[in-house]
Amino acid sequence: MWDLLLLDCRAATMDSQGTIHDAAIGIAGGRLTYVGLRTGLPHGDIATTVRRLEGAWVLPGFIDCHTHLVYAGDRSREHEMRAKGMSYEDIARAGGGIMSTVHATRAASEESLIESAAQRARQMAQEGVTTIEIKSGYGLDLENELKMLRVAERVGEIAHMRIARTFLGAHTIPPGYADNRKAYVDLICEKMIPAVAREKLADAVDAFCESIAFTPGEVDRIFAAARAHGLRVKLHADQLSDMGGGALAARHKALSADHLEHLNEEGVAAMARAGTVAVLLPCAFQHLRDTHKPPIEALRRAGVPIAISTDCNPGTSPVTSPLILKDVACEVFGLTPDEALAGMTRNAALALGLEAETGTLTVGKAADLAVWDVSDPLELHHAPRGSGLLNRYFRGRSDKHGDKP
């Protein structure tokens, strides 16, 4: 018996079944229990609710696998600074960038952070997003890092979606530690990570490996502490320079290495061997007016899974639209529409270690779906923001009808 049966639809499963015309999708207990041809439905099974979708397409819910969604303050002035020729590093060293957001986020209450982040999450939901990864990293002390991770959990409850939480205490060196970097890395490894693990506030640990942030040796220490406390790892890697980040991430069996504009051949090969996902962030690339693209063809040849994400943050990618992300990924990075779609579903789930739970329309997975009024999923390429979404289901419950899982 099904709680909900969707009929008269077409399904882009993003798994081995591919595209199914005249599809039926059965949901029970918030999970997919049938995905296939309508003519293959078991005889005699009963559905509590049947919804006919009039030929609409059903896709997996989108996954935004790299965001900094929880923050306070405004950094719009940095766009003008970049227009005048200042680089990412120049702005950071002038007191802008990450640290300006840290000051605002530390001063903000949990309630105000919840309100603003939930609004951003709702904007994403309006374009079919059902899972968001949210990083900390704008606290940079124990109290405020834990505050950010608690806020991230509440955002999921309010916006009706899955939240994967990532501890990013190693985002940049905070004030007071510029002359004693080791003391801050000690704090991360000996105080912050144990507290995050003890309170079960994160699924993974991230770090920013870059000349203006953390060295490979420091990242080695942080990742060793993360793994010792049962937390998986991912890395901001090779964004501004070749720091060997891809190979570093692979050595630690990281879920993903993200950005990768300066990823070298050794890093590509290491990621392929380790199964580390390449998360590309084309909106940040575009906002930073970068010209050095990630080695996408090398990633393709090596068989490295490619995911894409908004990198939603206040300074370098104030984007909450997966449709804009898909468009920029294709136009700026040269991904095909099919690659971009896989990068927002199947491969994005891999980047979060959630491939057994979501990312494809596969029996046994959570019923995370988006129903689109398009004649072909390729129409989502160049689609106007917010257009075409008829309904969104998270764990079998719809936004529009309130169907119970």
Protein Blocks (a to p, Z undefined) as FASTA:
>chain_A
ZZbdcehiaddehpanlpaehiadddeehiafbdcdfklpcghiacfbacdeehpacddd
dddfbdcfbcgdjfklmmmmmmnopafklmmmnopajllmmmmmmmpcfklmmmmmmmmm
mmmmmnopabdcddehinopaklmmmmmmmmmmmmmmnopadddddffblbccehilmmm
mlmmmmmmmmmmmmmmmnopafbdcddddfklccfklmmmmmmmmmmnopacdddehklb
cehlmmmmmmnopabdghjlmccfklmmmmmmnopacdddfklmmmnopabdcffklmmm
nopacdddekiafkloccfbfklmmmmmmmmnopafklmmmmmmmmmmmmnopmmmgopa
cehiacdddddddfbfklmgopaehihiabdceehiafklopaZZ
